[in-house]
């Protein structure tokens, strides 16, 4: 009965993006932890995830196949090593990425939370 609420494109899009931001935070934490590891290559969420998500949203298939698309952590091919040891992590870049990711996570969690609050209000007739 409440499944159609969770199958809307907006809810599924917010949920998938929230999954990606949580996974990106893990990648950033790993990058920071390995900032001094020789030969370590920077990690990030696969860039094709956003493209696949956009394609599914535009084709109207996002809500009908919600569990088939998942973000993955991959080595960042665009990251260049400026250090002699081959490490491609720039700590300043990671700290900025972490702050941006935290803002995105807060916004998306509020979107998902507001959907759940609206559902609760519809069921109970009360806000809390």
Secondary structure, 3 states (H helix, E strand, C coil): CCHHHHCCHHHHHHHHHHHHHHHHHHHHHHHHHCCCCCCCCCEEECCHHHHHHHHHHHHCCCCCCCCCCCCCEEECCCCCCCCCCCCCCCHHHHHHHHHHHHHHHHHHHHHHHHHHHHHHHHHHCCCC
